[in-house]
Amino acid sequence: MMQLQEIWAWFRSPIQFPGGISIEPLGVIELILLLVLLLWGARWLRRSTRILLSRRLDPALAYAISRIGYYVFLALGALIVLQTLGVNLSSLSILGGVVGVGLGFGLQNIFSNFASGLILLMERSIKVGDYIQIKENGPHGEVVHLGVRYTQVRSNDNVDYL
């Protein structure tokens, strides 16, 4: 009985880190459990949304909406998890702004491709199975996969272009 109390006391005792930061081992376990639940919930939401919307909407549009919901759920869930664990999010706002500007410049091309992928999925101008030409006198082939980040086109020579 005494060993259990000692173990529990260790889990509840804060470990001091430089800068006045103290973390309890129980808090780390709680963080891991909450993140696992968040990922599980986000995947369940994505799958359920896609199945439900595919019955009434085009599968590509249902896929796009389910993906957007997935990312929004993950972002909001991460903020809620951090707030639950006692992280002061207002102190992270300045750091988030600086990091956001840096990432915005550094990842501008990736964000552009992401936005283009969302537009293609939502407008449904290209569908899986369509035969397209990428540029004038450029590669052409059948659309094999249509995603948020890239579109996979397979040429007549079985060469895949992303």
C-alpha positions as CSV (number, residue, x, y, z in Angstrom):
1,M,0.0,0.0,0.0
2,M,2.8,2.4,0.8
3,Q,4.5,1.8,-2.6
4,L,1.3,2.8,-4.4
5,Q,1.2,6.1,-2.5
6,E,4.9,6.7,-3.3
7,I,4.3,6.0,-7.0
8,W,1.2,8.3,-7.0
9,A,3.2,11.0,-5.2
10,W,5.9,10.8,-7.8
11,F,3.3,11.2,-10.6
12,R,1.9,14.2,-8.9
13,S,5.2,15.9,-8.0
14,P,6.4,18.5,-10.5
15,I,9.7,18.2,-12.2
16,Q,11.5,21.5,-12.5
17,F,13.0,22.7,-15.8
18,P,15.1,25.7,-16.6
19,G,13.1,28.9,-17.0
20,G,10.8,28.2,-14.1
21,I,8.8,25.5,-16.0
22,S,7.5,22.6,-14.0
23,I,5.8,19.5,-15.5
24,E,4.1,16.7,-13.7
25,P,4.5,13.2,-15.1
26,L,0.8,12.7,-14.8
27,G,0.3,15.8,-17.0
28,V,2.5,14.2,-19.7
29,I,0.3,11.1,-19.6
30,E,-2.8,13.2,-19.7
31,L,-1.4,15.1,-22.8
32,I,-0.6,11.8,-24.6
33,L,-4.1,10.4,-23.9
34,L,-5.8,13.6,-25.0
35,L,-3.8,13.7,-28.2
36,V,-4.6,10.1,-29.0
37,L,-8.3,10.7,-28.4
38,L,-8.1,13.9,-30.6
39,L,-6.5,12.0,-33.5
40,W,-9.0,9.2,-33.2
41,G,-11.9,11.6,-33.1
42,A,-10.6,13.5,-36.1
43,R,-10.2,10.4,-38.1
44,W,-13.7,9.2,-37.1
45,L,-15.2,12.6,-38.0
46,R,-13.4,12.6,-41.4
47,R,-14.6,9.1,-42.3
48,S,-18.1,9.6,-41.1
49,T,-18.5,12.9,-42.8
50,R,-17.2,11.5,-46.1
51,I,-19.6,8.5,-45.9
52,L,-22.6,10.7,-45.0
53,L,-21.9,13.4,-47.6
54,S,-21.1,10.9,-50.4
55,R,-24.7,9.8,-50.4
56,R,-25.9,13.2,-51.4
57,L,-22.9,15.0,-52.9
58,D,-20.3,14.2,-55.4
59,P,-17.6,12.0,-53.8
60,A,-14.8,14.6,-54.6
61,L,-16.8,17.4,-52.9
62,A,-17.6,15.1,-49.9
63,Y,-13.9,14.3,-49.7
64,A,-12.9,18.0,-49.7
65,I,-15.4,18.9,-47.0
66,S,-14.4,16.0,-44.8
67,R,-10.7,17.0,-45.2
68,I,-11.5,20.6,-44.2
69,G,-13.5,19.4,-41.2
70,Y,-10.6,17.1,-40.2
71,Y,-8.1,20.0,-40.2
72,V,-10.4,22.4,-38.4
73,F,-11.2,19.7,-35.8
74,L,-7.5,19.0,-35.2
75,A,-6.6,22.7,-34.9
76,L,-9.4,23.5,-32.5
77,G,-8.8,20.3,-30.6
78,A,-5.1,21.0,-30.1
79,L,-6.0,24.5,-28.7
80,I,-8.5,23.0,-26.3
81,V,-6.0,20.3,-25.2
82,L,-3.4,22.9,-24.5
83,Q,-5.8,25.1,-22.7
84,T,-7.0,22.1,-20.6
85,L,-3.5,21.4,-19.6
86,G,-3.0,24.9,-18.3
87,V,-1.0,26.4,-21.1
88,N,-1.6,30.1,-21.3
89,L,-2.4,30.6,-25.0
90,S,-2.4,34.4,-24.8
91,S,1.3,34.2,-24.2
92,L,1.8,32.2,-27.3
93,S,0.0,34.7,-29.6
94,I,3.0,36.9,-30.3
95,L,5.2,33.8,-30.9
96,G,2.4,32.4,-33.1
97,G,2.3,35.6,-35.2
98,V,6.0,35.6,-35.8
99,V,6.1,31.9,-36.7
100,G,3.0,32.4,-38.9
101,V,4.7,35.2,-40.9
102,G,7.9,33.1,-41.3
103,L,5.9,30.0,-42.3
104,G,3.8,32.1,-44.7
105,F,6.8,33.3,-46.6
106,G,8.6,29.9,-46.4
107,L,5.7,27.7,-47.3
108,Q,4.0,30.0,-49.8
109,N,4.2,27.5,-52.6
110,I,2.8,24.7,-50.5
111,F,-0.1,26.8,-49.4
112,S,-0.7,27.8,-53.0
113,N,-0.8,24.1,-54.0
114,F,-3.1,23.4,-51.1
115,A,-5.5,26.1,-52.0
116,S,-5.4,25.0,-55.7
117,G,-6.2,21.5,-54.7
118,L,-9.2,22.6,-52.6
119,I,-10.5,24.6,-55.5
120,L,-10.1,21.7,-57.9
121,L,-11.9,19.4,-55.5
122,M,-14.7,21.8,-54.7
123,E,-15.3,23.0,-58.3
124,R,-15.1,19.5,-59.6
125,S,-13.6,20.7,-62.9
126,I,-11.3,17.6,-62.9
127,K,-12.5,14.2,-61.8
128,V,-10.7,10.9,-61.4
129,G,-10.8,9.2,-64.8
130,D,-10.6,12.4,-66.8
131,Y,-8.0,12.6,-69.6
132,I,-6.0,15.9,-69.3
133,Q,-3.0,17.6,-70.7
134,I,-0.9,19.4,-68.1
135,K,0.7,22.1,-70.3
136,E,0.6,23.0,-74.0
137,N,2.7,20.3,-75.6
138,G,3.3,18.9,-72.2
139,P,2.5,15.6,-70.5
140,H,-1.0,14.2,-70.8
141,G,-2.8,11.3,-69.3
142,E,-5.6,10.0,-67.1
143,V,-6.3,11.5,-63.6
144,V,-5.6,8.6,-61.2
145,H,-5.8,10.4,-57.8
146,L,-7.2,13.8,-57.0
147,G,-6.1,15.1,-53.6
148,V,-5.8,18.3,-51.6
149,R,-2.0,18.6,-52.1
150,Y,-1.5,17.0,-55.5
151,T,-3.2,15.5,-58.5
152,Q,-1.7,12.3,-59.9
153,V,-1.8,11.9,-63.7
154,R,-0.8,8.6,-65.4
155,S,0.4,9.0,-69.0
156,N,0.0,6.4,-71.7
157,D,3.5,5.2,-70.9
158,N,2.6,4.4,-67.3
159,V,4.6,7.4,-66.0
160,D,3.0,9.2,-63.1
161,Y,3.1,13.0,-62.8
162,L,2.2,14.8,-59.7
